[in-house]
Amino acid sequence: MMKSFALATVLALSASLSSAASPKLMLRQNNPDDLMIFNCVDMPEVCTNMCWGAYCRSIGTGLTYDKPDASEKRRRRRAAGCLVSGGNRCSTRKGYDAGYQCDEYPFASTVGRGASDERVNRCVPAGQNSRQGGTINSFYQSAYCGGGPCDFTASFGNPGAAGVSYCNAYATPEDCDVDDDNQVVGPGGTQDPTEDETADDGTDETDPGEEEPTTEDKKLRKIKKRSKTFVGRYRTAVGTVIDVPGGAYIGQRAFYVEPVNATLWAEPAAALMGVQEMVDNLVVKETKVVEEIETWNAPAPAPAV
Ligand SMILES: *[C@@H]1O[C@H](CO)[C@@H](O)[C@H](O)[C@H]1NC(C)=O
């Protein structure tokens, strides 16, 4: 029984805005609490999928966790192209090696708030999908989301980590033109998956938001509008590099997760952990933006053709 419940929530809006923050940037800032940072070192393939959808397909990084029920999540998995004729796209039935799961962006537990309402998918190693699931669910249960619903902004920590593609799309938009058979745009729509479209081998229900958070607070946070064209790259106090469409200000806080037992988090068996078990092995921590590294004033890269 190693996993003690350790979901620490973090609170307290630090009202103190650093004097180093430019007024312009502060106007552009989104809700200061809303950054859900994924550590791409832990989930390179998952980051690749998220960044491809967010940047190369114009889905963006603004997401709303709307607490959909299981049927709605299945419809979204189908819309993302994970549930296809003959079974789950990433299942052994469809010719994939065991140990892969179909990762959707936006997550089935969310709807995007960006320019495109596409849903995309990529087959990723199951352990990486589980780490993403743990990160997302910990955030849903954090003080910021309060169990949901909530609006938040996905943020890709260490976007240049080994094995990560597309997360540097603002710096190098041409990355989006790379041929990548594993990136699939779903058919969209709101139809229920048919029996033929499910694998029923454990690969269909892989969404991070499967278990509803228990926290009572249902307050929907109000989000200010971001500029559509401004993107900044920043370093957090814990050294993570993140790109923030719309910009951040020095002192802006951001959430990330850290495993309680790092060995467990890193080992392949993480793929076999249930969502709650995964969440129990994570602590939600708060950090803040301490340095602006680079900024771009450009629209998101055009979708690849
Ligand atoms: C951490 O996880 C590993 C792998 O499951 C386990 O062998 C070890 O006992 C755990 N450590 C603690 C302190 O619980």
The ligand as an SDF file (V2000), in Angstrom:
LIG
                    3D

 14 14  0  0  0  0  0  0  0  0999 V2000
    7.7770    3.0420   -5.4340 C   0  0  0  0  0  0  0  0  0  0  0  0
    7.3190    2.2230   -6.4990 O   0  0  0  0  0  0  0  0  0  0  0  0
    8.1150    1.0850   -6.7340 C   0  0  0  0  0  0  0  0  0  0  0  0
    7.5940    0.4470   -8.0020 C   0  0  0  0  0  0  0  0  0  0  0  0
    6.2480    0.0960   -7.9030 O   0  0  0  0  0  0  0  0  0  0  0  0
    8.0700    0.1840   -5.5180 C   0  0  0  0  0  0  0  0  0  0  0  0
    8.8670   -0.9560   -5.7440 O   0  0  0  0  0  0  0  0  0  0  0  0
    8.5630    0.9570   -4.3040 C   0  0  0  0  0  0  0  0  0  0  0  0
    8.4090    0.1570   -3.1520 O   0  0  0  0  0  0  0  0  0  0  0  0
    7.7790    2.2520   -4.1340 C   0  0  0  0  0  0  0  0  0  0  0  0
    8.4000    3.0510   -3.1040 N   0  0  0  0  0  0  0  0  0  0  0  0
    7.7180    3.5060   -2.0690 C   0  0  0  0  0  0  0  0  0  0  0  0
    8.4960    4.3320   -1.0910 C   0  0  0  0  0  0  0  0  0  0  0  0
    6.5320    3.2950   -1.8890 O   0  0  0  0  0  0  0  0  0  0  0  0
  1  2  1  0
  1 10  1  0
  2  3  1  0
  3  4  1  0
  3  6  1  0
  4  5  1  0
  6  7  1  0
  6  8  1  0
  8  9  1  0
  8 10  1  0
 10 11  1  0
 11 12  1  0
 12 13  1  0
 12 14  2  0
M  END
$$$$
